């Protein structure tokens, strides 16, 4: 029996996916934003700078189902309106994309307008 990974991804998106908007500023300049849904994650990573000091870097990811995209996105496209209260008002730039070979694409996001803790929306 073959596994249809697209069906598995659809079930994951149904359970964990949240709505967002993509503005294809690099893929299709001038085209209107379009809706997507994806699974958002914040993954911390530690790295050492040139002085040997360990710094914390946050990596935001948004995993989408390729079959739901109206077009392939590129680095530089924008993601906004991620339907999570703590992300209200934030706009992200897609820094990288990567397909897993099974129908999922992971976007590495960079926040453009980070708020400091307690500064409000």
KOLROGU-932485 format. One line per 5 residues: number of its first residue (from 0); their letters; for each residue x negated, y negated, z of N, C-alpha, C. Coordinates in steps of 0.1 Angstrom, whole numbers, plus 5000, padded with zeros to 4 digits. Atoms other than C-alpha are relative to their C-alpha. Last residue first. Example, Ala and Ser with C-alpha at 12.3 -4.5 7.8 and 13.67 -1.06 7.14 Angstrom:
BEGIN
1 = SA = 5009/5011/5000/4863/5011/5071/5008/4989/5008  4991/5012/5000/4877/5045/5078/4991/4988/5000
***
This chain:
BEGIN
120 = XXXXX = 4999/4999/5014/4990/4542/5189/4997/4987/4992  4986/5000/5006/4977/4538/5224/5000/5001/4985  4998/5012/5007/4942/4527/5236/5014/5000/4994  4992/5009/4992/4941/4553/5264/5003/4987/4992  4991/4994/4990/4913/4574/5248/5007/4988/5008
115 = XXXXX = 5007/4996/4988/4896/4555/5220/5011/5004/5009  4997/5009/4988/4914/4554/5187/4992/5005/5012  4999/4994/4987/4899/4569/5156/5003/4990/5011  4996/5011/4991/4907/4552/5123/5002/5006/5014  5004/5013/5004/4892/4571/5094/5002/4990/5011
110 = XXXXX = 4991/5011/4996/4893/4606/5108/4995/4987/4996  5007/5010/4992/4872/4631/5089/5010/4989/5003  4995/5013/5001/4889/4663/5077/4991/4990/5009  5007/5006/4989/4875/4697/5068/5004/4985/4999  5005/5013/5003/4901/4713/5045/4993/4995/5013
105 = XXXXX = 5002/5008/4988/4906/4750/5046/4994/4987/4996  5011/5010/5001/4922/4766/5016/4999/4993/5013  5000/5011/4990/4942/4798/5019/4988/4991/4997  4989/5010/5001/4952/4821/4991/5000/4989/5010  4987/4993/4997/4931/4852/4998/5012/4991/5000
100 = XXXXX = 4999/4989/5010/4897/4841/4984/5013/5008/5002  5004/4988/4994/4890/4820/5015/5001/5012/4991  4990/4990/5001/4890/4787/4996/4995/5013/5006  5006/4986/5002/4869/4759/5009/5011/5010/4999  4989/4989/5002/4875/4722/5009/4993/5013/4998
95 = XXXXX = 5004/4988/5007/4852/4694/5022/5012/5009/4999  5015/5000/5002/4853/4658/5035/4996/5013/4993  5004/4987/5002/4891/4653/5031/4985/5000/4997  5006/4998/5014/4896/4618/5044/4996/5015/5000  5012/4992/5002/4919/4615/5074/4996/5000/4986
90 = XXXXX = 5002/4996/5014/4945/4589/5084/4987/5007/4999  5014/4997/5005/4957/4586/5119/5001/5003/4986  5007/5012/5005/4990/4568/5128/4986/5003/4995  4992/5010/5006/5004/4596/5149/4992/4988/4996  5007/5004/5012/4978/4623/5155/5008/4989/4993
85 = XXXXX = 5013/5006/4996/4987/4629/5192/4993/4996/4987  4999/5013/4993/5024/4633/5182/4986/4994/5003  5003/4997/4986/5018/4661/5157/4999/4987/5007  4989/5001/4990/5034/4658/5123/4997/5006/5013  5000/4986/4994/5003/4650/5103/5010/5000/5011
80 = XXXXX = 4986/4996/4995/5014/4617/5087/5000/5014/5005  4994/5009/4990/4981/4613/5068/5014/5006/5004  4990/4993/4993/4957/4632/5046/5005/4991/5011  4996/5004/4986/4936/4613/5021/5011/5009/5005  4986/5002/4999/4916/4626/4990/5004/4997/5015
75 = XXXXX = 4996/5014/5002/4879/4620/4991/5015/4998/5000  5006/5008/4989/4869/4656/4986/5003/4985/4997  5014/5002/5000/4893/4671/4961/4995/4993/5012  5005/5013/4994/4928/4684/4960/4985/5000/4999  5012/4998/4992/4942/4711/4936/4995/4987/5005
70 = XXXXX = 5012/5001/5007/4977/4703/4925/4988/5003/5009  4996/5003/5014/5013/4709/4935/4988/4997/4991  5005/5013/5004/5000/4727/4966/5004/4997/4985  4991/5011/4996/5022/4755/4980/4996/4986/4995  4988/4998/5009/5004/4784/4962/5010/4989/5003
65 = XXXXX = 5003/5006/5013/4971/4771/4979/5013/5001/4991  4997/4989/5009/4985/4777/5014/4999/4995/4986  4988/5001/5008/4969/4750/5036/5001/5013/4991  4999/4989/5009/4945/4750/5065/5013/5000/4993  4986/4999/5004/4938/4716/5081/5000/5011/4990
60 = XXXXX = 4997/4991/5012/4905/4713/5100/5015/5000/4998  4986/4998/5002/4892/4686/5123/5002/5008/4988  4997/4996/5014/4856/4690/5134/5015/5003/4999  4987/4994/5002/4846/4672/5166/5002/5002/4985  4994/5004/5012/4809/4666/5172/5014/5007/4998
55 = XXXXX = 4988/4993/5004/4793/4668/5206/5007/4994/4988  4988/5009/5003/4758/4657/5210/5011/5009/4997  4988/4993/5005/4728/4675/5225/5012/4991/4999  4988/5002/4992/4697/4653/5228/5012/5007/4994  4997/4988/4992/4666/4668/5213/5012/4998/5009
50 = XXXXX = 5006/5001/4987/4654/4634/5201/5002/5012/5009  5014/5000/5002/4662/4641/5164/4992/4999/5013  5005/5011/5008/4698/4650/5174/4985/5001/4999  5011/5007/4994/4709/4684/5187/4995/4989/4990  5013/5000/5008/4742/4698/5178/4990/4991/5006
45 = XXXXX = 5011/5007/4994/4774/4709/5196/4988/5000/4990  5013/4994/5004/4806/4717/5177/4989/4992/5007  5012/5007/4996/4842/4712/5187/4987/5007/4996  5010/4991/4996/4870/4726/5167/4987/4992/5003  5012/5008/4996/4902/4707/5163/4990/5010/5006
40 = XXXXX = 5009/4995/4989/4928/4727/5144/4989/4990/5003  5010/5010/4995/4958/4718/5122/4992/5007/5011  5002/4997/4986/4978/4745/5103/4987/4992/5004  5012/4993/4997/4992/4732/5071/4998/5002/5015  4999/4996/4986/5022/4717/5054/4987/5009/5002
35 = XXXXX = 5006/4986/4998/5021/4696/5023/5003/5004/5014  4999/4993/4987/5041/4665/5011/4992/5014/4999  4991/4988/5000/5030/4644/4982/4999/5007/5013  5003/4990/4990/5015/4609/4980/5010/5011/4999  4994/5001/4987/5021/4590/4948/4996/5011/5009
30 = XXXXX = 4989/4991/4998/4996/4591/4919/5006/4998/5014  4987/5006/5004/4975/4560/4914/5012/5009/5002  4999/5014/4995/4942/4579/4914/5013/4994/4995  4991/5007/5009/4948/4616/4907/5002/4986/5004  4995/4990/5010/4922/4639/4923/5008/4993/4989
25 = XXXXX = 5011/4995/5009/4902/4611/4940/5005/5009/4989  5008/5011/5005/4930/4591/4956/4989/5003/4991  5011/4995/5008/4953/4621/4959/4991/4989/4994  5001/5010/5010/4974/4609/4988/4988/5004/4992  5013/5001/5007/4983/4640/5008/5001/4989/4990
20 = XXXXX = 4999/5006/5013/5012/4639/5034/4986/4999/4994  5010/5011/5002/5016/4661/5064/5002/4994/4986  4999/5008/5012/5041/4687/5077/4989/4989/5000  4994/5013/4997/5031/4712/5104/4999/4992/4987  5003/5011/5009/5023/4749/5100/5008/4987/5004
15 = XXXXX = 5010/5010/4994/5023/4773/5130/4998/4988/4991  5001/5000/4986/5052/4798/5125/4992/4988/5006  4987/5001/4994/5063/4792/5089/5000/4998/5015  4996/5013/5002/5027/4786/5079/5014/4997/5006  5008/5008/4991/5017/4819/5094/5004/4985/4999
10 = XXXXX = 4994/4997/4987/5046/4837/5076/4992/4991/5011  4987/5007/4999/5035/4820/5043/5006/5002/5014  5003/5014/4998/4999/4831/5049/5013/4992/5001  5005/5001/4986/5010/4867/5053/4998/4986/5003  4989/4998/4991/5031/4865/5021/4996/4998/5015
5 = XXXXX = 4993/5012/5002/5001/4850/5002/5013/5001/5009  5005/5010/4991/4980/4879/5016/5008/4987/4999  4998/5013/5007/5002/4904/4998/4996/4989/5010  4996/5011/4991/4988/4936/5013/5001/4988/4991  5008/5013/5001/4986/4966/4990/5006/4989/5009
0 = X = 4992/5012/5000/5000/5000/5000/4991/4988/5000
***
